Amino acid sequence: MFLSQLKEENKELFLKLCVHAAMANDEFADEERNTIQLYCTEMELPMHIPEINADLDELLAVINKFANETEKKIIVVEILGLLKSDDKFDEKEHVFFDKVKESLSLSDEFCDKTESLLDKYTSIYKELVNLIY
């Protein structure tokens, strides 16, 4: 939704974080892979799943250093969308998400509101799809 607003240098960092997110529960679901490909399209990048060449803490430190406050919020919104894209949000994914929000210094209030709004958005989207098809 908002990924085109990321600075060019942060787009690839975001994709790497997506791979970490997809693997948070040791299961790279097809829905997560498809979502990452849609993210590439939205950011006008070639479709690819990047190699992870840094551990999560190192990657979050780099993102925290180079992303501004708005970009951090965008990253958290989109990562949460990715984590929920397979209709599962298990304990390992919760732990991953908590680490991301803490590393990027985003409040629980912002993240809780984000999750609530994404759940509403997903519900409305599914209703529209069912109405059309």
C-alpha positions as CSV (number, residue, x, y, z in Angstrom):
1,M,0.0,0.0,0.0
2,F,2.7,2.5,1.0
3,L,6.0,0.9,-0.2
4,S,6.5,3.3,-3.1
5,Q,7.2,5.9,-0.4
6,L,10.4,4.1,0.8
7,K,13.7,5.5,-0.2
8,E,15.4,3.4,-2.9
9,E,18.1,2.3,-0.4
10,N,15.5,1.0,2.0
11,K,13.5,-1.0,-0.4
12,E,16.0,-3.9,-0.6
13,L,16.4,-3.8,3.2
14,F,12.7,-4.1,3.5
15,L,12.6,-7.2,1.2
16,K,15.3,-8.8,3.3
17,L,13.2,-8.2,6.4
18,C,10.3,-9.8,4.6
19,V,12.3,-13.0,4.1
20,H,13.1,-13.0,7.8
21,A,9.4,-12.4,8.5
22,A,8.3,-15.2,6.2
23,M,10.7,-17.6,7.9
24,A,9.8,-16.5,11.4
25,N,7.7,-19.7,11.9
26,D,10.0,-21.9,9.8
27,E,7.4,-22.1,7.0
28,F,7.7,-20.0,3.9
29,A,4.1,-20.1,2.8
30,D,3.0,-19.6,-0.8
31,E,0.9,-16.6,0.3
32,E,4.0,-15.0,1.8
33,R,6.0,-15.6,-1.3
34,N,3.2,-14.1,-3.4
35,T,3.0,-11.1,-1.1
36,I,6.7,-10.5,-1.4
37,Q,6.4,-10.6,-5.2
38,L,3.5,-8.0,-5.0
39,Y,5.8,-5.9,-2.8
40,C,8.5,-6.0,-5.5
41,T,5.9,-4.8,-8.1
42,E,4.7,-2.0,-5.9
43,M,8.3,-0.8,-5.3
44,E,9.1,-1.1,-9.0
45,L,11.8,-3.7,-8.4
46,P,12.5,-6.9,-10.3
47,M,10.6,-9.8,-8.7
48,H,12.9,-11.7,-6.5
49,I,13.3,-13.2,-3.1
50,P,16.6,-11.7,-1.7
51,E,19.3,-13.8,-0.1
52,I,19.6,-13.1,3.6
53,N,23.2,-12.1,4.3
54,A,22.8,-10.5,7.7
55,D,21.2,-11.8,10.8
56,L,17.9,-10.1,12.0
57,D,19.5,-7.9,14.6
58,E,22.1,-6.5,12.1
59,L,19.4,-5.9,9.5
60,L,17.1,-4.1,12.0
61,A,20.0,-1.9,13.2
62,V,20.7,-0.9,9.6
63,I,17.0,-0.2,8.9
64,N,16.7,1.8,12.2
65,K,19.7,3.9,11.2
66,F,18.6,4.7,7.6
67,A,14.8,4.8,7.7
68,N,12.9,7.9,8.9
69,E,9.9,7.6,11.2
70,T,7.4,7.4,8.4
71,E,9.4,4.7,6.7
72,K,9.6,2.7,9.9
73,K,5.8,2.9,10.3
74,I,5.3,1.8,6.6
75,I,7.7,-1.1,7.2
76,V,5.8,-2.3,10.3
77,V,2.4,-2.0,8.5
78,E,3.6,-4.0,5.6
79,I,5.5,-6.6,7.6
80,L,2.4,-7.2,9.7
81,G,0.4,-7.6,6.5
82,L,3.0,-10.2,5.3
83,L,2.9,-12.1,8.6
84,K,-0.9,-12.3,8.4
85,S,-1.1,-13.1,4.6
86,D,-1.4,-16.8,5.2
87,D,-4.2,-16.3,7.7
88,K,-2.0,-17.5,10.5
89,F,-0.3,-15.3,13.1
90,D,1.3,-17.8,15.4
91,E,3.5,-17.3,18.5
92,K,6.8,-17.3,16.6
93,E,5.4,-14.6,14.3
94,H,4.3,-12.6,17.3
95,V,7.7,-12.8,18.8
96,F,9.3,-11.7,15.5
97,F,6.8,-8.8,15.2
98,D,7.5,-7.7,18.8
99,K,11.2,-7.7,18.0
100,V,10.7,-5.5,14.9
101,K,8.5,-3.0,16.6
102,E,10.9,-2.7,19.6
103,S,13.9,-2.4,17.3
104,L,12.3,0.4,15.3
105,S,11.0,2.1,18.5
106,L,7.4,2.0,17.5
107,S,4.8,2.1,20.3
108,D,2.5,-0.7,21.2
109,E,-0.4,1.7,20.7
110,F,0.6,2.3,17.0
111,C,1.2,-1.4,16.4
112,D,-2.1,-2.5,18.1
113,K,-4.0,0.1,16.0
114,T,-2.2,-1.1,12.9
115,E,-3.2,-4.7,13.5
116,S,-6.8,-3.7,14.2
117,L,-7.1,-1.7,11.0
118,L,-5.3,-4.4,8.9
119,D,-7.8,-7.0,10.3
120,K,-10.7,-4.8,9.2
121,Y,-9.2,-4.1,5.8
122,T,-8.7,-7.9,5.3
123,S,-12.2,-8.6,6.3
124,I,-13.7,-6.0,4.0
125,Y,-11.4,-7.1,1.1
126,K,-12.6,-10.8,1.5
127,E,-16.2,-9.6,1.5
128,L,-15.7,-7.7,-1.7
129,V,-14.0,-10.7,-3.3
130,N,-16.9,-12.9,-2.3
131,L,-19.4,-10.4,-3.6
132,I,-17.7,-10.2,-7.0
133,Y,-16.9,-13.9,-7.5
